[in-house]
Amino acid sequence: MEMSMRVNEDIDIGEDITPPLRPLSFSLHDSFLFSHCSGCFSPLPNLPLLPTFPNNTLHVPPTLLYCSPRCSASDSSLHISSAEFHLLRSLPSTRETSDLRAALRFLHSLPAACGSLPTERIAGLLTNREKLLAGTTADDEDDPESVVRIRDGARTMAAARKMLECDEAPEPNDFVLEEAALCLVLTNAVEVQENSGRNLGIAVYDPSFCWINHSCSPNACYRFLLSSPPPCCAQTRLRIVPCVRHVQETKTESGVCSISELSKDEAWQNNGPRIVVRSIKRIKKGEEVTVSYTDLLQPKGMRQSELWSKYQFICCCRRCGASPLPYVDHTLQEIFAPSLESSSLLFDDDDNAIKGLAECIDDAITEYLSASDPESCCKKLEDILTQGVLNEKLEGRDGKTQRNLKLHPLHHLSLNAYTMLASAYKVRSSDFLALYSNTDEHLLETLDLSRISAAYSLLLAGATHHLFQSESSLIASVANFWSSAGDSLLTLARSSIWSKFVKSSMHVTYVSSLSKHICSKCALREEFSARAYHRQTRRADFETISCEFLDCVTDITQKVWSFLIRDNQYLREVEDPIDFSWLGTERYRRIRDVQPHLSSVAVDSCYRTDGSVSICEAHIFIFQLGVHCLLYGGYLADICYGQHPHLISHVQNTLDDEACLINCRHETND
C-alpha cells in the first residue's frame, strides 16, 4: 500500500499548503550539540542552560544544552526518559548518534502497549525494515556496511533502554523494535537546515508530511521554523488530504500503533523545528503534492543511485521516465572531445571519463578544505575545466585511440567547480588584503581576486537559471545562487580599493550615478517591497518579473562581463554567463580546441588608473548588477519559503547599507 498526499483545492505558485507541523521526533547532529539548543535548534546564548536532571546526586556532566528555561524544562525529561542520555554516555564522542537518538525519542512517544513485534508501519509511517535488511544474515559477517550499522545501532539503543530501566542486558536478538524505529528514522527523517543552509539535525514528522512522495520535478518544497511561527503562518489550514495509490488495499493504519495513540505530552510536543510545505508550481485540485528527496542538479543516474541507497526505491517520475532524456538531464552529464568535429559526443566508456574528472575535482576540493590552500585549488579546478582529463587517463574503445574529454560548461561537475572557485577566490582576496594593504599593486591584485570570485558566482547563477527555464522545480537552488551572486558583486562594488584608481573629481558623478540603483526598466525592487508586506504572487506576475529581470541583467552583463573575466583563461571561454545560445556556435567549437590568449581594448581601458570614466562605469554596472541579482534571488526565495524574516532582512539591510555608504561618500566629497 503506497500513500500519497493530494491538494483539496486549487493552489497557486508560492502558497503555504500546510500549517507549521510539529515533529514526532528530532535530534541535533553531534557537531552542533554544544553550539545549538537541543530543544529548538536555535543558536545557544553565551550562557546556555543545562538539562534539569531529577535526583542528580552524582553531578553528571550535561550531554545537551538549551537556549531558555522553557526549552530546558520541556526537553530535559524526554532526554532522560527516552534513554538518549544513557546512549550518549555509553558511546565514543567520535560516532554520529543523531539517528539513534531520534529513534529513541520516537520509541518513547509510543504507548507501553506497543512493545510487541512491529509490522509494516508505526504511527502510519513505513518502517522499511524488511527492505533495508532484506537478504541479510544473522551473524552480520557478509552483510553490507549499512546493514551492520543498523544492527549495531539497534543493539546500542536496546542496551541504553535497558540501562534506563536498570535491567539486564538485552538478549542477542531482542532489538527488533529498535531496528524498526531506526529504519523508520533513516527513511523518513529529513535534514533540518538553518537559514544559511547548514544541516543542523534531523526530524521525523507525521504522515501529513511523510506521506508526501518524492519527484525529481516536484511541485512543492518545505522550510523550517526554529522559532515560534508568525501569526500569518500559524493560521494556514492543512490543504492536503491522504490518498491510497492502490485502492484495493484500504487499510491505512497498519503497525504497532496509530498516529492517534502517540504520546500527548504537551511539554515536549511544543519543542523541535516545525516544517511548512509550500507550492513552487500551480497545483490543481486533486493533484498529488511532491517534494524532492535529493539534489535536483544531479543527472538522472546519480539521483537514482542516491534514492536507492537511502530509501530503497527507483524514481519513476515524469523527469526520470522521459525518453529521450530531458534537456536538463542531458546537459548535466554532457561531455565532449575537442579534437572531434561533433559538438557533443558521448561514448560507451564515458563513465570512466566522468569518474576520472569527478575524482580530480574531488581531490582539489578536499585539498582546499583540509589544507586551506585556495590558490592550489583554483589552479587545479581551472586546469580541469580548461584542459579536461589528461590523455593518458583515457583510452579509446579499440584500445589504441586516446581522447581528451572535457566537461560541458553546464555539466553538474562544472557547476560544483564554479561553486568552489567562487569561494576559493573570495578567500584568496581576503587573505591577500590582510597580508598586503599598503601598495597599489597589491590592492589591485586583491581587487582582481574579488573580481574573479564575483564572475564565478554570476556564472553559476546564470548557468542554473538557464536550466531552470527548462525545469522550474530548480527554483530553490536558483534562488540561492542569484542571492549569492548578488552578495559577491556587491562585496566587490563596495570595496574601498576602487577609490585608489579614481580621481577625486570623479566621485561626485560616481556617487550620483550609483545612487540611482532603483531600475527604471523592471519592477523588481517594487515587487520585492510589495512581497515584504505579504502580497501574494500570481503566475503572470512571476513570468513578467522574470522576463524583465533577464532583460536587465543581460544588458548590464554585456557591458561588464569582459571586465570581470579579464586574464582568466577558463572564464574567457564563456561568451555570456546569462544567455547560453553561444554554446552551439562555430566560435565556441573553435574555442574548445584553441585556448584563448586574447586582449580586449575595452577591458584594458577599464583598468587604466588615470581616472578615466570607464572604470567608474564598470563600478556602477557591477553595483547595479549586484542589486538586481540580490533582489531576484530574494524574490524567488520568497516564493519558495514565504515570509522568510532572515531573507527579507538580509536583502533589505544590504540595500540600506549601500544607501548609507553612498551618502557617506557623497558627504565626504562635498
For each residue, the residues with C-beta under 8 A, 3 or more apart:
1: 244 245 246 249 251 252 254
2: 213 244 245 246
3: 124 207 211 242 243 244 245 252
4: 211 212 213 242 243 244 245 288 289
5: 208 211 212 213 240 241 242 243 288 289
6: 240 241 243 286 287 288 289
7: 10 11 17 239 240 283 284 285 286 287 289
8: 239 240 241 285 286
9: 239 285
10: 7 282 283 284 285
11: 7 15 17 239 279 282 283 284
12: 15 279 282 536 537 538 539
13: 279 280 281 282 537 538 539 542 639
14: 278 279 280 536 537 542 638 639 640 642
15: 11 12 278 279 536
16: 19 233 236 276 277 278 642
17: 7 11 220 236 238 239 240 277 278 279 283 289
18: 21 208 209 236 238 239 240 275 276 277
19: 16 229 233 234 235 236 237 238 276
20: 225 229 233 234 236 274 275 276
21: 18 205 206 208 209 274 275 276 277
22: 205 269 270 272 274
23: 26 203 204 205 272 273 274 275
24: 106 109 123 204 205 206 262
25: 102 103 105 106 109 185 189 203 204
26: 23 41 102 105 192 201 202 203 204 271 272 273
27: 38 84 97 98 99 101 102 105 201 202 203
28: 32 33 36 38 41 98 200 201
29: 32 33 96 98 199 200 201 202
30: 33 93 95 96 97 98
31:
32: 28 29 35 36 41 200 201
33: 28 29 30 36 38 63 64 65
34: 44 65
35: 32 43 44
36: 28 32 33 41 42 43 44 200 201
37: 40 41 42 43 44 48 65 66 67 68 71
38: 27 28 33 41 64 65 66 71 75 79
39: 66 67 68 70 71 72 74 75 271 272
40: 37 67 71 226 227 271 272 273
41: 26 28 32 36 37 38 192 194 200 201 224 226 272 273
42: 36 37 67 226 227
43: 35 36 37 67
44: 34 35 36 37 48 65 66 67
45: 48 67
46:
47:
48: 37 44 45 65 66 67
49: 65 66 67 68 69 71 72
50: 62 65 66 72
51: 62 63 64 66 72 75 76 79 80 85
52: 72 73 76 77
53: 56 60 76 80
54: 80
55:
56: 53 59 60
57:
58:
59: 56
60: 53 56 89
61:
62: 50 51 65
63: 33 51 79 84 85 88 89
64: 33 38 51 75 76 79
65: 33 34 37 38 44 48 49 50 62
66: 37 38 39 44 48 49 50 51 71 72 75 76
67: 37 39 40 42 43 44 45 48 49 71
68: 37 39 49 71 72
69: 49 72 73
70: 39 73 74
71: 37 38 39 40 49 66 67 68 74 75 271
72: 39 49 50 51 52 66 68 69 75 76
73: 52 69 70 76 267
74: 39 70 71 77 78 267 268 270 271
75: 38 39 51 64 66 71 72 78 79 268 271
76: 51 52 53 64 66 72 73 79 80
77: 52 74 80 81 267 268
78: 74 75 81 82 84 105 108 265 268 271
79: 38 51 63 64 75 76 82 84 85
80: 51 53 54 76 77 84 85 164
81: 77 78 108 164
82: 78 79 101 104 105 107 108
83: 86 87 104 108 157 160 161 163 164
84: 27 63 78 79 80 87 88 101 104 105 160
85: 51 63 79 80 88 89
86: 83 89 90 160 161 163 164
87: 83 84 90 91 97 100 101 104 156 157 160
88: 63 84 85 91 97 101
89: 60 63 85 86
90: 86 87 156 159 160 163
91: 87 88 95 97 156
92: 95
93: 30
94:
95: 30 91 92
96: 29 30 99
97: 27 30 87 88 91 100 101
98: 27 28 29 30 101 102 201 202
99: 27 96 102 103 153 182 185 186 189 202
100: 87 97 103 104 153 156 157 182
101: 27 82 84 87 88 97 98 104 105
102: 25 26 27 98 99 105 106 185 189 202 203 204
103: 25 99 100 106 107 153 157 178 181 182 184 185
104: 82 83 84 87 100 101 107 108 157 160 161 181
105: 25 26 27 78 82 84 101 102 108 109
106: 24 25 102 103 109 110 122 181 184 185 204
107: 82 103 104 110 157 161 177 178 181
108: 78 81 82 83 104 105 263
109: 24 25 105 106 262 263
110: 106 107 114 122 123 256 257 261 262 263
111: 114 257 261 262 263
112: 115
113: 257
114: 110 111 122 256 257 261
115: 112 177
116: 256
117: 176 177
118: 122 127 129 176 177 180 255 256
119: 254 255 256
120: 126 127 130 254 255
121: 124 125 126 127 253 254 255 256
122: 106 110 114 118 125 127 180 181 184 255 256 257
123: 24 110 206 207 255 256 257 258 259 261 262
124: 3 121 206 207 210 211 252 253 255 258 259
125: 121 122 184 188 204 206 207 210 255
126: 120 121 184 187 188
127: 118 120 121 122 180 181 183 184 187 255
128: 131 132 183 184 186 187 311 312
129: 118 132 133 179 180 183 184
130: 120 133 134
131: 128 134 312
132: 128 129 146 147 150 183 186 187 312
133: 129 130 136 147 150 151 179 183
134: 130 131
135:
136: 133 140 143 144 147
137: 140 141 142 143
138: 173
139:
140: 136 137 143 147 148 151
141: 137
142: 137
143: 136 137 140 147 148 151
144: 136 147 148
145: 148 149
146: 132 149 150 309
147: 132 133 136 140 143 144 150 151
148: 140 143 144 145 151 152
149: 145 146 152 153
150: 132 133 146 147 153 154 179 182 183 186
151: 133 140 143 147 148 154 155 175 179
152: 148 149 155 156
153: 99 100 103 149 150 156 157 178 182
154: 150 151 157 158 175 176 178 179 182
155: 151 152 158 159 170 175 178
156: 87 90 91 100 152 153 159 160
157: 83 87 100 103 104 107 153 154 160 161 175 178 181 182
158: 154 155 161 162 170 174 175 178
159: 90 155 156 162 163 169 170
160: 83 84 86 87 90 104 156 157 163 164
161: 83 86 104 107 157 158 164 165 178
162: 158 159 165 167 168 169 170
163: 83 86 90 159 160 166 167
164: 80 81 83 86 160 161
165: 161 162
166: 163
167: 162 163
168: 162
169: 159 162
170: 155 158 159 162 174 175
171: 174
172:
173: 138 176
174: 158 170 171
175: 151 154 155 157 158 170 178 179
176: 117 118 154 173 179 180
177: 107 115 117 118 180 181 256
178: 103 107 153 154 155 157 158 161 175 181 182
179: 129 133 150 151 154 175 176 182 183
180: 118 122 127 129 176 177 183 184 256
181: 103 104 106 107 122 127 157 177 178 184 185
182: 99 100 103 150 153 154 157 178 179 185 186
183: 127 128 129 132 133 150 179 180 186 187
184: 103 106 122 125 126 127 128 129 180 181 187 188 204
185: 25 99 102 103 106 181 182 188 189 202 204
186: 99 128 132 150 182 183 189 310
187: 126 127 128 132 183 184 310 311 312
188: 125 126 184 185 204 210
189: 25 99 102 185 186 202 203 204
190: 202 203 204 205 222 275
191: 199 201 202
192: 26 41 199 200 201 202 203 224 273
193: 197 198 199 200 224
194: 41 197 198 200 224 226
195: 644 646 647
196:
197: 193 194 480
198: 193 194
199: 29 191 192 193
200: 28 29 32 36 41 192 193 194 273
201: 26 27 28 29 32 36 41 98 191 192 273
202: 26 27 29 98 99 102 185 189 190 191 192
203: 23 25 26 27 102 189 190 192 272 273 275
204: 23 24 25 26 102 106 125 184 185 188 189 190 210
205: 21 22 23 24 190 208 209 210 275
206: 21 24 123 124 125 209 210 259
207: 3 123 124 125 210 211 242 259
208: 5 18 21 205 211 238 240
209: 18 21 205 206 212 222 275 277
210: 124 125 188 204 205 206 207
211: 3 4 5 124 207 208 242
212: 4 5 209 220 240 277 289 290 291
213: 2 4 5 288 290
214: 218 290 291 292 293 294 307 311 313 315 317
215: 218 219 290 291 292 315 317 318 319 473
216: 292 294 296 300 303 315 317 319 320 473
217: 290 317 318 319 471 473
218: 214 215 221 280 290 291 292 473
219: 215 279 280 281 282 283 287 289 290 473
220: 17 212 277 278 279 280 281 283 289 290 291
221: 218 277 278 280 291 292 475 476 640 641
222: 190 209 275 276 277 278 291
223: 275 276 278 640 641 642 644
224: 41 192 193 194 273 274 275 276
225: 20 228 229 233 273 274 275 276
226: 40 41 42 194 273
227: 40 42
228: 225
229: 19 20 225 233 234 274 276
230: 233 234 643 645
231: 234 235
232: 235 236 534 643
233: 16 19 20 225 229 230 236 276 642 643
234: 19 20 229 230 231
235: 19 231 232
236: 16 17 18 19 20 232 233 239 276
237: 19
238: 17 18 19 208
239: 7 8 9 11 17 18 236
240: 5 6 7 8 17 18 208 212 277 289
241: 5 6 8
242: 3 4 5 207 211 252
243: 3 4 5 6 288
244: 1 2 3 4 247 249 250 252
245: 1 2 3 4
246: 1 2 249
247: 244 250
248:
249: 1 244 246
250: 244 247
251: 1 254
252: 1 3 124 242 244
253: 121 124 258 259
254: 1 119 120 121 251
255: 118 119 120 121 122 123 124 125 127 258
256: 110 114 116 118 119 121 122 123 177 180
257: 110 111 113 114 122 123 261 262
258: 123 124 253 255 261
259: 123 124 206 207 253 262
260:
261: 110 111 114 123 257 258
262: 24 109 110 111 123 257 259
263: 108 109 110 111 269
264: 269
265: 78 268 269
266: 269 270
267: 73 74 77 270
268: 74 75 77 78 265 271
269: 22 263 264 265 266
270: 22 74 266 267
271: 26 39 40 71 74 75 78 268
272: 22 23 26 39 40 41 203
273: 23 26 40 41 192 200 201 203 224 225 226
274: 20 21 22 23 224 225 229
275: 18 20 21 23 190 203 205 209 222 223 224 225
276: 16 18 19 20 21 222 223 224 225 229 233 236 642
277: 16 17 18 21 209 212 220 221 222 240 289 291
278: 14 15 16 17 220 221 222 223 640 641 642
279: 11 12 13 14 15 17 219 220 282 283
280: 13 14 218 219 220 221 472 473 475 476 639 640
281: 13 219 220 472 473
282: 10 11 12 13 219 279 539
283: 7 10 11 17 219 220 279 287 289
284: 7 10 11 287
285: 7 8 9 10
286: 6 7 8
287: 6 7 219 283 284
288: 4 5 6 213 243
289: 4 5 6 7 17 212 219 220 240 277 283
290: 212 213 214 215 217 218 219 220 317
291: 212 214 215 218 220 221 222 277
292: 214 215 216 218 221 295 296 473
293: 214 307 310 311
294: 214 216 298 303 306 307
295: 292 298 303 306
296: 216 292 303 471 473 474 477
297: 332 412 415 464 467 474 477
298: 294 295 302 303 306 332 412
299: 302 303 329 332 333 412
300: 216 303 304 319 320 325 329 333
301: 304 305 333
302: 298 299 305 306 412
303: 216 294 295 296 298 299 300 306 307 315 320
304: 300 301 307 308 314 315 320
305: 301 302 308 309
306: 294 295 298 302 303 309 310
307: 214 293 294 303 304 310 311 313 314 315
308: 304 305 311 312 313 314
309: 146 305 306
310: 186 187 293 306 307
311: 128 187 214 293 307 308
312: 128 131 132 187 308
313: 214 307 308
314: 304 307 308
315: 214 215 216 303 304 307 320
316: 320 321
317: 214 215 216 217 290 320 321
318: 215 217 321 322
319: 215 216 217 300 322 326 328 329 471
320: 216 300 303 304 315 316 317
321: 316 317 318
322: 318 319 325 326 329
323:
324: 330
325: 300 322 329 330
326: 319 322 329 330 470 471
327: 330 331 470
328: 319 331 332 467 470 471 474
329: 299 300 319 322 325 326 332 333
330: 324 325 326 327 333 334
331: 327 328 334 408 410 411 467
332: 297 298 299 328 329 410 411 412 467
333: 299 300 301 329 330 354 411 412
334: 330 331 344 346 408 410 411
335: 344 346 350 353 354 357 405 406 407 408 411
336: 340 342 343 344 345 405 406 408 592
337: 340 342 345 403 404 405 406
338: 388 404 406 592 593
339: 403 404 593
340: 336 337 345 403
341:
342: 336 337 345
343: 336 584 589
344: 334 335 336 408
345: 336 337 340 342
346: 334 335 350
347: 350 353 397 403
348: 397
349: 352 353 394 395 397
350: 335 346 347 353 354 405
351: 354 355
352: 349 355 356 394
353: 335 347 349 350 356 357 389 394 405
354: 333 335 350 351 357 358 413
355: 351 352 358 359
356: 352 353 359 360 389 393 394
357: 335 353 354 360 361 384 388 389 405 407 413
358: 354 355 361 362 413
359: 355 356 362 363
360: 356 357 363 364 380 384 389
361: 357 358 364 365 381 384 413 416 417
362: 358 359 365 366
363: 359 360 366 367 380
364: 360 361 367 368 376 377 380 381 384 420
365: 361 362 368 369 377 381 416 420
366: 362 363 369 370
367: 363 364 370 371 373 376 377 380
368: 364 365 371 372 373 374 376 377 420 424
369: 365 366 372
370: 366 367
371: 367 368 376
372: 368 369
373: 367 368 376 377
374: 368 377 378 423 424 425 427 428 431
375: 378 379 424 428
376: 364 367 368 371 373 379 380
377: 364 365 367 368 373 374 380 381 420 421 424
378: 374 375 381 382 421 424 425 428
379: 375 376 382 383
380: 360 363 364 367 376 377 383 384
381: 361 364 365 377 378 384 385 417 420 421 424
382: 378 379 385 386 421 568 569 570
383: 379 380 386 387
384: 357 360 361 364 380 381 387 388 389 407 417
385: 381 382 406 407 414 417 570
386: 382 383 569 570 573 595
387: 383 384 390 404 406
388: 338 357 384 404 405 406 407
389: 353 356 357 360 384 393 394 404 405 406
390: 387 393 404
391: 394 402 403 404
392: 402
393: 356 389 390
394: 349 352 353 356 389 391 402 403 404 405
395: 349 399 400 401 402
396: 399 400 401 402 403
397: 347 348 349 401
398: 401
399: 395 396
400: 395 396
401: 395 396 397 398
402: 391 392 394 395 396
403: 337 339 340 347 391 394 396
404: 337 338 339 387 388 389 390 391 394
405: 335 336 337 350 353 357 388 389 394
406: 335 336 337 338 385 387 388 389 592
407: 335 357 384 385 388 411 413 414
408: 331 334 335 336 344 411 414 583
409: 414 463 573 574 580 583
410: 331 332 334 414 415 463 466 467 580 583
411: 331 332 333 334 335 407 408 414 415
412: 297 298 299 302 332 333 415 416
413: 354 357 358 361 407 416 417
414: 385 407 408 409 410 411 417 418 463
415: 297 410 411 412 418 419 460 463 464
416: 361 365 412 413 419 420
417: 361 381 384 385 413 414 420 421
418: 414 415 421 422 456 457 459 460 463
419: 415 416 422 423 460
420: 364 365 368 377 381 416 417 423 424
421: 377 378 381 382 417 418 424 425 452 453 456
422: 418 419 425 426 453 454 456 457 460 484 488
423: 374 419 420 426 427 453
424: 368 374 375 377 378 381 420 421 427 428 453
425: 374 378 421 422 428 429 449 450 452 453 456
426: 422 423 429 430 449 450 453 488 491
427: 374 423 424 430 431
428: 374 375 378 424 425 431 432 449
429: 425 426 432 433 446 447 449 450 453
430: 426 427 433 434
431: 374 427 428 434 435
432: 428 429 435 436 442 445 446 449
433: 429 430 436 437 443 446
434: 430 431 437
435: 431 432
436: 432 433 439 442 443 445 446
437: 433 434 442 443
438: 442
439: 436 442 443
440: 443 444 500 501 609
441: 444 445
442: 432 436 437 438 439 445 446
443: 433 436 437 439 440 446 447 497 500
444: 440 441 447 448 497 501
445: 432 436 441 442 448 449
446: 429 432 433 436 442 443 449 450 495 497
447: 429 443 444 450 451 492 495 497 498
448: 444 445 451 452 566 567
449: 425 426 428 429 432 445 446 452 453
450: 425 426 429 446 447 453 454 491 492 495
451: 447 448 454 455 492 563 564 566
452: 421 425 448 449 455 456 564 565 568 571
453: 421 422 423 424 425 426 429 449 450 456 457 488 492
454: 422 450 451 457 458 485 488 489 491 492 564 622
455: 451 452 458 459 561 564 565 568 571 577
456: 418 421 422 425 452 453 459 460 571
457: 418 422 453 454 460 461 481 484 485 487 488 489
458: 454 455 461 462 485 488 489 557 564 577 625 629
459: 418 455 456 462 463 571 574 577
460: 415 418 419 422 456 457 463 464 481 484 485
461: 457 458 464 465 478 481 482 484 485 577 629 633
462: 458 459 465 466 557 577 578 580
463: 409 410 414 415 418 459 460 466 467 577 580
464: 297 415 460 461 467 468 474 477 478 481
465: 461 462 468 469 478 481 482 550 578
466: 410 462 463 469 470 578 580
467: 297 328 331 332 410 463 464 470 471 474
468: 464 465 471 472 474 475 477 478
469: 465 466
470: 326 327 328 466 467
471: 217 296 319 326 328 467 468 474
472: 280 281 468 475
473: 215 216 217 218 219 280 281 292 296
474: 296 297 328 464 467 468 471 477 478
475: 221 280 468 472 478 479 636 639 640
476: 221 280 479 480 636 637 640
477: 296 297 464 468 474 480 481
478: 461 464 465 468 474 475 481 482 636
479: 475 476 482 483 633 634 636 637 639 640
480: 197 476 477 483 484 633 637
481: 457 460 461 464 465 477 478 484 485 633
482: 461 465 478 479 485 486 629 630 632 633 636
483: 479 480 486 487 629 630 633 634 637 647 650 651
484: 422 457 460 461 480 481 487 488 633
485: 454 457 458 460 461 481 482 488 489 626 629 633
486: 482 483 489 490 626 627 628 629 630 631 632 633 654
487: 457 483 484 490 491 626 630 654
488: 422 426 453 454 457 458 484 485 491 492 626
489: 454 457 458 485 486 492 493 622 623 625 626 629
490: 486 487 493 494 623 626 627 630 654 658
491: 426 450 454 487 488 494 495
492: 447 450 451 453 454 488 489 495 622 626
493: 489 490 498 619 622 623 626
494: 490 491 657 658 661
495: 446 447 450 491 492 498
496: 499 500
497: 443 444 446 447 500 501
498: 447 493 495 501 502 615 619
499: 496 502 507
500: 440 443 496 497
501: 440 444 497 498 609 611 615
502: 498 499 506 507 510 611 615 616 619
503: 506 611
504: 507 669
505: 508 611
506: 502 503 509 510 611 613 616
507: 499 502 504 510 511 665 669
508: 505 511 512 666 669
509: 506 512 513 616
510: 502 506 507 513 514 616 619 620
511: 507 508 514 515 662 665 666 669
512: 508 509 515 516
513: 509 510 516 616 620
514: 510 511 517 619 620 623 662
515: 511 512 659 662 666
516: 512 513
517: 514 623 624 627 655 658
518: 525
519: 522 524 525 552 624 627 628
520:
521: 548 551 552 555
522: 519 545 548 549 551 552 628
523: 526 527 544 545 548
524: 519 527 528 545 548 549 552 628 631 632 635
525: 518 519 528 529 627 631
526: 523 529 530
527: 523 524 530 531 541 545 635
528: 524 525 531 532 631 634 635 638 651
529: 525 526 532 533
530: 526 527 533 535
531: 527 528 534 535 537 635 638
532: 528 529 648 652
533: 529 530
534: 232 531 643
535: 530 531
536: 12 14 15
537: 12 13 14 531 541 542 638 639
538: 12 13 541 542
539: 12 13 282 542 543
540: 543 544
541: 527 537 538 544 545
542: 13 14 537 538 539 545 546 639
543: 539 540 546 547
544: 523 540 541 547 548
545: 522 523 524 527 541 542 548 549 632 635
546: 542 543 549 550 632
547: 543 544 550 551
548: 521 522 523 524 544 545 551 552
549: 522 524 545 546 552 553 628 632
550: 465 546 547 553 554 578
551: 521 522 547 548 554 555
552: 519 521 522 524 548 549 555 556 628
553: 549 550 556 557 578 625 628 629 632
554: 550 551 557 558 576 578 579
555: 521 551 552 558 559
556: 552 553 559 560 621 624 625 628
557: 458 462 553 554 560 561 576 577 578 625
558: 554 555 561 576
559: 555 556 617 621
560: 556 557 563 564 618 621 622 625
561: 455 557 558 564 565 576 577
562: 565 566 600 602 603
563: 451 560 566 602 603 606 618
564: 451 452 454 455 458 560 561 571 622
565: 452 455 561 562 568 571 572 574
566: 448 451 562 563 600 603 606 607
567: 448
568: 382 452 455 565 571 572
569: 382 386 572 573 595 596
570: 382 385 386 573 574
571: 452 455 456 459 564 565 568 574
572: 565 568 569 596 598
573: 386 409 569 570 588 591 592 596
574: 409 459 565 570 571 577
575: 582 587 588
576: 554 557 558 561 579 580 581 582
577: 455 458 459 461 462 463 557 561 574
578: 462 465 466 550 553 554 557
579: 554 576 582
580: 409 410 462 463 466 576 583
581: 576 584 585
582: 575 576 579 585 587 588
583: 408 409 410 580 588
584: 343 581 588
585: 581 582 588 589
586: 589 590
587: 575 582 590 591
588: 573 575 582 583 584 585 591 592
589: 343 585 586 592 593
590: 586 587 593 594
591: 573 587 588 594 595 596
592: 336 338 406 573 588 589
593: 338 339 589 590
594: 590 591
595: 386 569 591
596: 569 572 573 591
597:
598: 572
599: 603 604
600: 562 566 603 604
601: 604 605
602: 562 563 605 606 614
603: 562 563 566 599 600 606 607
604: 599 600 601 607 608
605: 601 602 608 612 614
606: 563 566 602 603 614 615 618
607: 566 603 604 615
608: 604 605 612 614 615
609: 440 501 615
610:
611: 501 502 503 505 506 615
612: 605 608 615 616
613: 506 616 617
614: 602 605 606 608 617 618
615: 498 501 502 606 607 608 609 611 612 618 619
616: 502 506 509 510 513 612 613 619 620
617: 559 613 614 620 621
618: 560 563 606 614 615 621 622
619: 493 498 502 510 514 615 616 622 623
620: 510 513 514 616 617 623 624
621: 556 559 560 617 618 624 625
622: 454 489 492 493 560 564 618 619 625 626
623: 489 490 493 514 517 619 620 626 627 658
624: 517 519 556 620 621 627 628
625: 458 489 553 556 557 560 621 622 628 629
626: 485 486 487 488 489 490 492 493 622 623 629 630
627: 486 490 517 519 525 623 624 630 631 655 658
628: 486 519 522 524 549 552 553 556 624 625 631 632
629: 458 461 482 483 485 486 489 553 625 626 632 633
630: 482 483 486 487 490 626 627 633 634 651 654 655
631: 486 524 525 528 627 628 634 635 651
632: 482 486 524 545 546 549 553 628 629 635 636
633: 461 479 480 481 482 483 484 485 486 629 630 636 637 651
634: 479 483 528 630 631 637 638 647 648 650 651
635: 524 527 528 531 545 631 632 638 639
636: 475 476 478 479 482 632 633 639 640
637: 476 479 480 483 633 634 640 641 644 647
638: 14 528 531 537 634 635 641 642 643 644 647 648
639: 13 14 280 475 479 537 542 635 636
640: 14 221 223 278 280 475 476 479 636 637
641: 221 223 278 637 638 644 647
642: 14 16 223 233 276 278 638
643: 230 232 233 534 638 648
644: 195 223 637 638 641 647 648
645: 230 648 649
646: 195 649 650
647: 195 483 634 637 638 641 644 650 651
648: 532 634 638 643 644 645 651 652
649: 645 646 652 653
650: 483 634 646 647 653 654
651: 483 528 630 631 633 634 647 648 654 655
652: 532 648 649 655 656
653: 649 650 656 657
654: 486 487 490 630 650 651 657 658
655: 517 627 630 651 652 658 659
656: 652 653 659 660
657: 494 653 654 660 661
658: 490 494 517 623 627 654 655 661 662
659: 515 655 656 662 663
660: 656 657 663 664
661: 494 657 658 664 665
662: 511 514 515 658 659 665 666
663: 659 660 666 667
664: 660 661 667 668
665: 507 511 661 662 668 669
666: 508 511 515 662 663 669 670
667: 663 664 670
668: 664 665
669: 504 507 508 511 665 666
670: 666 667
